[in-house]
Amino acid sequence: MDYLEALKFLDQHVNHEATAGRIHGLSLDAMRSLVQIMGDPQSDFQSIHITGTNGKGSVSTMTSSLLKAAGLKVGTYCSPHVDTVRERLKINGEMISEEQFGDLIGELAPFAENAVEKSSYFELLTAASFLWFSNEAVDVAVVEVGLLGRFDATNVVESDVSVVTNVGRDHTDGADGWRRAVASEKAGIITSGRPLILGETSVETLDLFIRENPDPLLMKGEAFGVLSSAQAVGGQLLDVWSISGRHDEVFIPLFGDHQAENAALALATVETFLGAPLAEEIIEEGMSTISLPGRLEVVSANPITIFDGAHNQDASKALSTTVQEVFPETRRIVVLGMLGPREPAEVINEIVSLHPEMIICCTISSARAIPGEILAETVQAAGVDAEVVEDPNDAMERALALSADEDLILVTGSFYLISVVRSSFVSD
């Protein structure tokens, strides 16, 4: 297959990310059947499996970068993508080429066609990543969960280290007991008898993680954490402590306390996986070269233009806090597009705390899109001026027309929105 044929083949399969549908009635049977007829390629390499409501993409990227700096050949599988589906499959930080992607899906297709049950888009991509990592003989794969954990397609791996960043209310109806329900699903990625790096500190859920029998269980605040952080040019300097002890003045080219916490998680993960401390020069190389498209990404200076795919309340709160700390004296205009079934008011209330001059609401091209008109009504109910500009690119143009060079434009609400508008600003 060539690249376009590969994309066409994938598009013939249900994309649960786009429709928010249930996956095979909450079962891994279809995925297990698929990888079994492929020869279980996920067993050919060691793996680190990462889940969490927020931060798992950042922790995956940091973990992969540290492992690469330590001299390992590292596969990374993550989602969603911002500009191209190829971003989801990387080796040593380099995404798969179009030619490789076409060949890979061509190799996968006969297995998929002979599987007992038709696979979903995400299951096929996950299986393809395992096949590629096996073919390329990676030393370790960093595998990011798509949704929750226990019944996620990635959970056919038996991870050498499991990581849970946190437990939030995204992808739940918020009914009583939601935190324990979500935590139980995320705990499902833990491999019994192997290490768990736990960033979630709620006492309410701890027993659920213990029940999965990790060994050892290393918790934020007890085994690792952030001692201090200070803003620096292009990012921040951290003092952190990890399995091996204290590490001072670790630079990360990212803003926000949440990214400092993610860095501590990643460092603990890698030191646990390697069973040895990381040298300071490896930490410096691994952390200083991190790139996270669509996560508080500054793409322009005049006006300051920031892309951040914050799509739930916790992520939006972290975004708003960071913007106010790093860019305190700016007039702000927001471009907002969101997907359902989330409650838009939860995100909008956090964005409103930035006191934006205007929120321009658009409609993402997706079956799950929340119409711009509904977003605007919610914004206006919160006491902020709103406009509806349906097309995301037109909404971006409107924001630029309203802005002076010294202002700040924030584009947020969904990675699907970022994917549409980012190509006009960034050439990867």
C-alpha positions, -999 to +999 in steps of 0.1 A: +000+000+000+010+036-005+003+062+022-031+073+008-042+037+004-033+031+040-054+060+052-083+049+031-081+014+046-081+027+081-110+050+074-131+020+064-131+010+101-151+026+128-133+054+146-145+053+182-124+084+189-146+104+165-179+088+176-173+082+213-189+048+208-183+018+231-156-006+220-168-042+215-190-040+246-160-033+268-140-063+258-104-069+247-114-101+228-112-085+194-078-069+200-064-101+216-076-121+186-060-097+162-026-096+178-027-134+184-030-141+146-001-116+141+021-136+165+017-113+195+043-087+184+037-067+216+056-095+234+088-088+214+099-058+234+098-043+269+071-017+275+060+011+297+023+016+298+009+051+307-026+062+315-043+092+333-070+117+327-045+144+320-007+145+314-002+111+299+009+125+266+034+148+282+047+120+305+050+096+275+070+122+255+093+129+285+098+093+293+107+085+257+131+114+255+149+103+287+152+067+275+166+078+242+191+100+260+201+069+280+210+052+247+180+030+241+161+025+209+126+037+219+092+033+203+064+056+213+027+051+206+005+080+215-029+097+207-045+118+195-024+134+167-023+171+159-013+173+122-009+137+109-018+102+121+019+094+116+027+114+148+012+085+168+040+061+159+076+072+166+110+057+171+136+077+189+113+108+185+110+105+147+076+097+134+071+070+109+075+081+073+046+080+048+063+051+029+069+031+061+033+038+072+019+025+039+041-006+040+031-012+076-007-010+071-002-031+040+014-058+061-013-055+088-043-056+064-043-094+057-043-101+095-072-076+100-092-091+072-088-126+086-096-116+122-128-131+138-142-097+146-137-065+126-113-042+143-118-005+150-096+023+137-078+026+171-073-011+174-057-013+139-034+016+147-024+000+180-017-033+164+003-015+137+024+002+163+033-031+179+041-047+146+064-018+136+082-018+170+087-055+167+100-052+131+124-025+141+136-043+172+131-015+197+145-019+231+114-005+248+080+009+238+063+037+256+026+030+251+000+057+259-035+045+267-063+059+244-092+058+269-093+048+306-072+016+306-086-018+315-105-023+281-083+000+260-068-017+230-033-010+243-039-032+273-028-064+255+007-054+266+022-068+298+040-037+309+073-037+327+063-005+344+028+010+346+021+047+351-010+064+362-007+102+361-040+112+378-077+105+380-101+131+367-138+133+357-133+133+320-152+106+301-177+100+329-212+113+338-200+126+372-225+104+391-217+095+427-187+072+429-172+084+396-136+088+410-134+052+421-150+040+389-125+059+368-096+048+390-106+012+388-105+013+350-071+030+350-057+005+375-066-022+350-033-015+331-012-026+360+008-058+356+008-078+388+041-081+405+057-052+384+062-015+393+035+011+393+044+048+393+014+066+407+008+103+403-028+101+418-026+108+455-063+105+465-066+082+495-101+074+483-088+054+454-055+040+467-069+006+476-080+001+439-044+004+428-031-018+456-056-045+447-039-050+413-008-061+432+019-038+418+054-043+432+067-018+441+040+009+443+058+043+440+036+073+448+041+110+442+049+127+474+064+096+489+089+082+463+093+113+440+081+148+435+088+184+428+107+205+453+106+238+435+101+254+401+111+288+387+104+304+354+132+305+329+136+317+293+116+293+272+105+272+301+113+265+337+140+252+361+130+224+384+144+209+416+130+174+418+136+143+438+133+108+424+142+072+431+179+081+430+177+112+451+177+150+443+182+166+409+186+204+409+181+229+381+165+206+356+154+226+326+123+218+307+111+239+277+075+238+290+055+260+312+032+253+342+033+235+375+015+205+359+044+200+335+068+201+365+048+173+381+048+154+348+086+157+346+090+142+381+067+113+370+087+107+339+120+107+357+108+082+383+094+060+356+127+058+337+148+053+368+124+025+379+125+009+344+163+010+342+167+000+379+195+027+381+199+064+386+202+087+355+233+107+352+227+145+352+239+149+316+213+123+305+186+141+324+197+174+309+197+160+273+164+141+277+144+170+293+158+199+274+149+185+240+112+178+247+087+191+221+050+189+228+028+203+199-005+216+210+003+218+247+008+254+257+027+257+224+037+293+216+036+295+178+038+333+173+051+363+192+032+393+177+006+387+189+015+360+213-004+330+199-008+298+220-022+265+211-033+242+239-057+212+234-071+215+270-104+196+266-116+191+301-120+210+334-087+200+350-067+206+318-084+240+313-077+250+349-040+242+345-039+261+313-056+292+328-033+292+358-002+289+337-013+317+312-019+341+341+015+333+357+036+334+325+017+361+306+001+382+333-003+416+316-019+407+283-052+415+266-066+381+257-087+367+229-097+331+228-106+308+199-127+279+213-139+247+197-150+216+216-162+181+212-190+164+232-203+147+252-185+170+277-203+197+295-189+229+279-195+251+309-168+232+329-141+242+304-156+276+297-157+286+334-120+280+336-112+300+304-134+328+317-111+331+347-085+346+323-109+376+317-106+374+279-118+404+259-136+380+235-142+343+230-147+334+194-166+301+191-163+277+162-176+243+152-151+215+147-157+192+118-167+161+138-198+141+146-191+149+182-187+187+177-205+210+201-220+237+178-204+271+181-237+287+189-241+266+220-205+274+231-212+311+226-244+310+246-225+293+275-197+320+273-223+348+273-240+332+303-207+334+321-205+371+315-180+373+286-185+386+251-187+359+224-189+357+187-197+327+165-175+321+135-183+285+124-151+276+105-120+272+127-097+289+102-121+318+098-123+321+136-085+323+137-085+350+111-111+369+132-090+366+163-060+380+144-080+409+131-092+418+166-057+416+181-028+440+184+008+429+185+010+430+223-021+409+228-024+372+234-045+347+213-053+314+230-066+286+208-081+258+229-108+233+237-098+203+216-068+188+198-091+185+168-093+223+167-055+226+170-051+202+142-071+223+118-054+257+125-019+248+134-005+242+099-008+279+091+016+287+119+040+258+122+059+239+096+072+206+110 
